[in-house]
Amino acid sequence: MIEGVKQQKWWGWGEEDKAYRYEDKPKFPAFVKKMVGVDVTKTVQPIPDFDTLNVPASQLSDDLRAALVAILGERYVQTDDMTRVVHAFGKGVRDLMRVRRGDLGRVPDVVLYPADQAQVEALVDAVVAADGVLIPFGGGSNIVAALEAEPGETRQVVSVNLGRLNKVLEIDEVSGLAHIQAGVFGPDMEDQLKARGWTMGHHPDSFVWSTLGGWIATRSSGMQSDKYGDIADICRGLTMVMPGQVLELRPLPSSSSGPSVREMVLGSEGRLGVITSAWVNVHRIPEVRELQAYFFPTYEAGLKACEAIVSSDAAVMMARVSDAVETRYIMANGKKSGKVSSYVNKAIQKLMVQKGWDLEQIAMSFVGFEGSTSHVRYERGLVGRIVKEHGGMGVGKGPGTLYDQKKYDTPYLRDFMLDRGLVCDVSETTTPWAYAAEIHTKTVAAFHAKMDELGVQGVLFCHLSHSYHSGACQYFTFAINDSSENAERTYDEAKRVVQQSFMDFHGTVSHHHGVGEEHSPWMEQDISPAGVFIQRKLFEGVDPGNNLNPGKIVHDGRPGISSNSPDA
């Protein structure tokens, strides 16, 4: 490992010594048993030893190695098996299933750790001159297969880890802008900003293990985007290294300079170059920050309330509502003596029953407020009235405080479930408000129909996670009870039916996870064949040698890119 550069474990999410645990959550085993028929107290698929993996030998040539060492130094040109395997995948469920069984695919031949802009420029030119494949690597948290070389790639594959480019370089306090290197992890960036009284306000689920450059490359969105905006709103300028040239976009509030080059880079997933730094909006740390919890009689009522909140004068930091199954999942994660277990205490249950609520259909909501004490008080009053108008009720700050403390722990659950033979994944989409309830109902129904057809037990739940003037993102999580040799095929069927439902009911292929290879089969349905044509021509024009992360977003027609076709 390189000093100062964090690295996730090779077989799963995050740190080696950190994991999801059920022992202090007495309701969780019963919830999982009921939903998918699995006893989570028993491990059925232990983690293999790394030494048992058959890691393909590096194909790095002596000539390219010498050129890279001359640019970076021997220490920062890594070819050991562990480093190469860690950089071969993201953290999608298919990635984790494959790496656990030793199906490693096309592992990078070398991992590079540049220290500055000049080194990135030199290594990009060296790799392209050698007709190699270059894949930028941030925190490794990608879940749509955007970090893996194409199957059968015969050229040298180079992974570029930006982890040494991790500084807040400058803060323009007059304009509320910060110039930040692309390889900085979320917590490290916020620590540097907070030391000077600022925050960027961008907090995706992957915050601990993702980077600024990764957020830009995938068009990320954070939990607080209702106030701070998506990364596309936050990023105002950037620097990107391209073969033989460097793109410099100044930090401007807006521009009418033809088709937006900034927008072309946002979401480009390494296909146009290596992002090395960005200018982003930053804000003074608010005086007050709080999350209030509410309950609604149904998910549909919660959706309507969120729509009303967005169109009101209450400019909240976050408005989130979970459907009935996810609400039960949240409560099942409560500790015996914790506040989650008292979300629906006997007094509240009695009140819900008196209101005529079906306790199996209730939906939990979190709404976040930031600003001065008087501003938060004003917004809280507005939201309280809207909640009441939609049949909901407030239960205070306690649940929201606990959610805030545990919000980055959820990704560890995927590893825990895989250990127990459960395949878990997520898919998210946006629709106009007019179709929000329909796409939820139809996607849940399509998923369960597919599970019945396959003869396996599965569960799917959802929450509204990000809101806009015209619509919202809904974030679906599913788990499938299949530990057989057909588990990956079962996962493919589930993923296909969920993504196709998005296309069929006015959704987009993705809201903030990006495209990669996982979602590329639906791109023509999403943005039309003409839209794919434009994207393909853009990539071909910038990268005629197909050296920059080929096969992502839209592929060039070569076989083996993705088997997850809607028609498969």
C-alpha positions, 0 to 999 in steps of 0.5 A, spaced: 500 500 500 502 507 498 502 511 504 497 516 505 492 512 500 486 508 503 485 502 500 478 497 501 479 490 502 479 486 496 473 482 497 468 487 499 466 494 502 471 498 506 475 496 512 478 489 513 476 490 521 469 493 520 463 489 518 455 489 519 453 485 525 446 483 527 447 481 534 445 487 537 439 488 532 434 483 535 429 484 530 433 483 524 434 476 524 426 475 524 425 480 519 430 477 514 427 470 515 420 472 514 422 476 507 427 471 504 427 465 508 434 466 510 437 465 517 442 470 518 445 467 524 449 462 520 454 463 515 454 459 508 459 462 504 466 464 508 471 469 505 476 465 501 484 466 502 487 471 497 492 466 496 487 461 493 486 466 487 489 464 481 491 472 479 493 472 472 500 475 471 502 482 469 503 483 462 506 490 463 512 490 458 519 492 460 519 499 455 512 501 458 514 500 465 521 503 464 517 509 461 512 509 467 518 509 472 521 515 469 515 519 470 513 516 477 518 513 481 519 505 482 515 506 488 509 508 485 508 503 479 505 497 483 504 490 480 503 486 486 497 481 485 493 484 491 494 491 489 492 489 482 486 485 484 483 491 488 483 495 482 480 490 477 473 491 480 468 496 483 463 494 489 457 492 485 454 485 487 457 482 481 464 484 482 463 481 489 460 475 487 466 474 481 472 476 486 470 471 491 469 465 486 476 467 483 473 469 476 478 475 476 477 477 468 482 482 465 486 484 471 490 491 470 497 490 469 499 495 473 497 500 478 500 508 478 499 513 483 501 520 480 503 525 485 501 531 481 498 534 474 504 534 470 505 526 472 498 525 470 499 528 463 506 524 462 503 518 464 497 519 460 501 520 454 506 514 455 500 509 456 496 512 449 503 512 445 504 504 448 497 503 445 495 501 452 488 502 456 487 507 461 482 506 467 482 512 472 480 509 479 478 514 485 475 510 491 473 503 488 466 504 490 463 504 483 457 499 482 456 499 475 462 495 472 465 502 470 472 500 473 474 493 469 477 492 463 473 489 457 473 481 457 479 479 452 482 485 452 489 484 449 493 491 450 496 493 457 491 495 462 493 501 466 489 503 473 491 510 475 489 511 482 488 519 484 489 518 491 495 522 492 492 528 489 488 529 495 488 536 497 483 542 498 488 547 494 484 554 494 478 557 497 475 563 494 471 566 500 468 571 496 465 567 491 464 561 495 468 556 491 474 551 492 479 548 488 480 541 490 484 535 487 480 530 484 483 524 488 481 526 495 476 522 499 469 525 502 471 525 509 478 528 508 475 533 503 470 535 508 475 535 514 480 540 510 474 545 508 471 545 515 477 547 518 476 553 515 469 554 516 466 551 510 462 545 507 461 542 500 455 539 503 455 532 498 454 526 502 453 520 497 452 513 501 459 512 499 462 518 502 467 514 506 470 511 500 469 515 494 472 521 491 471 528 488 473 525 481 469 519 482 463 523 483 464 528 477 465 522 473 459 518 475 454 524 476 453 523 483 448 525 488 448 526 495 443 525 501 443 533 502 442 534 494 435 538 495 439 544 498 446 543 495 444 540 488 447 534 485 455 534 483 453 537 476 450 543 480 456 543 485 462 542 480 463 549 476 470 548 473 475 543 472 481 540 469 482 534 465 488 531 462 486 528 455 491 525 450 496 530 448 492 536 451 489 538 458 482 541 458 481 547 463 474 549 465 474 556 469 469 556 475 463 560 472 456 561 475 453 560 468 455 560 461 452 560 453 459 558 450 455 553 445 454 546 447 456 545 455 463 542 455 463 541 462 456 537 461 460 533 457 465 531 462 460 530 468 458 523 467 464 521 462 466 515 467 474 516 464 472 516 457 474 523 455 480 523 460 483 523 467 480 529 472 485 531 476 482 537 480 475 541 480 472 548 482 466 546 486 461 550 490 462 551 498 458 554 503 459 556 510 457 551 515 450 552 518 448 554 525 443 549 526 442 542 522 437 537 524 433 531 521 426 530 523 422 523 523 415 523 520 410 517 519 405 516 513 399 511 513 402 509 506 408 510 501 403 514 496 401 519 502 409 520 503 410 521 496 405 526 495 407 530 502 414 530 499 412 533 492 408 538 496 414 540 501 418 541 494 413 546 491 413 550 498 417 555 501 420 550 505 427 549 502 429 543 506 436 540 506 433 533 505 426 530 504 426 522 504 420 517 505 421 509 505 415 504 503 412 500 507 417 494 507 423 499 507 420 502 513 420 495 517 427 494 515 429 500 518 425 498 524 428 491 524 435 494 524 434 498 531 438 496 537 434 493 543 435 499 547 436 504 541 431 509 539 430 505 532 426 500 536 422 505 539 420 509 533 413 505 533 412 504 541 406 502 544 403 509 544 404 511 537 402 504 535 395 506 539 395 513 535 396 510 529 390 504 530 386 510 532 387 514 526 385 507 522 392 506 519 394 499 517 401 498 521 403 493 515 403 499 510 406 505 514 411 509 511 417 513 515 420 519 512 426 523 514 426 531 513 432 535 514 433 542 516 439 547 516 440 554 517 439 559 522 435 557 528 429 562 526 430 559 519 429 552 521 424 553 526 420 557 520 421 551 515 419 546 520 413 549 521 411 549 514 413 542 513 409 540 519 403 543 516 404 539 510 405 533 513 399 533 517 395 535 511 397 529 508 395 525 514 402 524 517 405 525 524 411 527 527 415 523 532 421 528 533 429 528 532 431 522 535 430 517 529 433 522 525 439 523 529 441 515 529 440 515 522 445 521 521 450 517 525 449 510 521 448 513 514 454 510 511 454 503 514 449 501 509 454 498 504 457 493 509 450 490 509 452 487 502 458 483 504 454 480 510 448 478 506 453 474 501 456 471 506 449 468 508 447 466 501 443 472 499 444 476 493 443 484 494 443 490 490 440 497 488 437 500 482 435 508 482 431 512 477 428 518 476 421 520 474 416 526 473 412 526 479 406 524 475 409 517 475 412 516 481 407 512 485 406 508 478 413 506 477 414 504 484 408 499 484 409 496 477 417 495 479 415 492 485 410 487 482 415 486 476 420 484 481 416 479 485 413 476 478 420 474 476 421 471 483 415 467 482 417 465 475 424 463 477 422 459 484 426 463 488 424 468 494 426 475 494 424 482 497 424 489 494 423 495 497 424 503 496 425 510 498 424 517 495 431 519 496 432 526 492 427 531 490 426 536 484 421 541 481 418 536 476 420 529 480 424 525 484 429 519 485 426 513 488 432 508 490 430 500 490 434 495 494 433 488 493 435 481 496 434 474 493 435 468 496 440 464 492 446 461 494 446 456 488 451 456 482 445 459 478 446 465 483 449 470 478 444 468 473 438 469 478 441 476 479 441 478 472 434 476 471 432 481 477 436 486 475 434 486 468 426 486 470 427 492 475 431 496 469 426 495 464 421 497 469 424 503 469 424 504 462 417 502 461 414 507 466 417 513 465 424 513 468 431 513 467 436 508 467 440 511 473 440 517 477 446 517 480 450 511 480 452 512 473 452 507 467 458 503 466 457 496 463 451 494 467 446 499 465 449 500 458 444 496 454 438 500 456 441 507 453 438 507 447 431 506 450 433 512 455 436 517 451 434 514 444 438 511 438 440 518 436 443 520 443 447 514 443 450 516 436 452 523 439 455 520 445 459 514 441 461 520 436 464 524 442 468 518 445 471 516 438 473 523 437 476 525 443 479 518 443 480 515 436 485 509 439 479 507 444 485 507 450 480 511 455 476 506 459 473 503 453 466 499 453 463 504 458 456 508 457 456 506 450 460 500 447 463 500 440 460 493 438 465 488 440 463 482 443 463 480 451 462 487 453 455 486 457 451 480 457 445 484 461 441 485 455 434 487 456 433 481 451 437 476 453 
